[in-house]
């Protein structure tokens, strides 16, 4: 049998289970696909949860939230005690860091406590906020969504044609669709599947035979869980499947989208649901873990634990699998299947995406592939990462080691952020106090750094900011003779001058519409930073900026050259 740590050669489920229970005869047909078997393996690897009486099941969201909050308090307490025990002079030698640690963790606890009650109530009442709605998103643009997706899907399937990729707006929006659609999965059905698997696990422990009909109940629940996502993307000629629950059944997961005809796979990580407290706590787990066993430097503990084992050495010695391996195994198996079906000589394009928490997980997943690129099979070719509203994931050591490997490869991590979104500023990082960057020590709470190439969009007519340049500096821009001084003066800074009637084209009433319940409440000044974190606000900001990109070929993403009486060179971003 192939080892569960052999990411290129996934094992079959029957051999996996029989290895764990040698005396058990596991009667499973080989007709079950490899990716289905791998997903069941992942579900079997989820730690057992405490028993809750049937009479209290309806209060499960409340108990889960309270339990999660108490665990968070315990972890913060242990972290602070150990930190001061190993550096008891901190209040004297590092007074600023000492004050910030106390204030930041105190503020986090004060925020999470009421959030526990509010989100528990929302989950108990069955409030489900739909983050992707085709009709709603269509209201945010004058473009037709199917045409945007058609161009984006075409770009997903194209083989790489340049040493370093260029930013593609249609591709960015298409991957934003896919990172938003994953919120549509039914988590209750996943829990039902895990309950069925728990019964199978009990039978295995009693050395009893497990039949295919037992597994069939699991697959029925999993198919119902994915149905919400599949119903949306089937109309786009794309297929979908969940591949890993990331060591929990509380909503965080990874799925893959693929197209046999277009020869691509997209790995999408689900972000933070508005009513999911566990996912919120993962974001607020600011303490770092030594990630050098699988990544580099110090890594955000909450994000790291979703993909990699807490005990690095123990996991390797015990030959246990972990979520990152399951995802890679699923990618390799699906890529092999795609090439067998489409008979193409080109390797299958592998793209990675995610929003919010999912964007941070996408960053870590990509970082692992940078460190160990050979774990992807010969059927795959790694392309780009498009992350949206990513939180910082690592310290200065992580950032510097990431950069050294990143600069030597031919892929790009496009870190897309939106104006006035709070998420990119979390955890509190060096971006808040840039002047202190050179004075940060390894243990400072502000020692968090972003990685990748930033592309910032605005909810105004300001040109998107690219780092590096996402526009072609050799092109020219159109300038209307009737501009007033307030518009002309933007020629002397980084802003793009407004074209006459451009404001009419970018009417705020189009791009500022509310699409989800209670969104109007988030228009209040203090809450705007939360509203601008919602996926459709990212789409609105990108669509508002579409006129800055080529109207004829959005894959080049340069400003359209127009010869007019008056032209000025485009400044670099």
Secondary structure, 3 states (H helix, E strand, C coil): CCCCCCCCCCCCHHHHHHHHCCCCCECCCCCCCHHHHHHHHHHHCCCCCCCCCHHHHHHHHHHHHHHHHHHHHHHHHHHHHHHHHHCCCHHHHCHHHHHHHHHHHHHHHHHHHHHHHHHHHHHHCCCCCCCCCHHHHHCCCCCCHHHHHHHHHHHHHCCCCCCCCCCCHHHHHHHHHHHHHHHHCCHHHHHHHHHHHHHHHHHHHCCCCECHHHHHHHHHHHHHHHHHHHHHHHHHCCEEEEEECCCCCCCCCEEEEEECCCCEEEEEECCCCCCCHHHHHHHCCCCEEECCCCCCCEEEHHHHHHHCCCCHHHHHHCCCCCHHHHHHHHHHHHHHHHHHHHCCCCCEEEEEEEECHHHHHHHHHHHHHHHCHHHCCCCEEEEEEEEECCCCCECHHHHHHHHHHHCCCCCCEEEEEECCCCHHHCCCCCCCCHHHHHHCCCCCCCCCECCCEEEEECCCCCCCEEECCCCCCCCEEECCCCCCHHHHHHHHCCCCCCCCCHHHHCCHHHHCCCCCCCHHHHHCHHHHHHHCCCHHHHHHHHHHCHHHCCCCCCCCCCCCCCCCCCEEECCCC
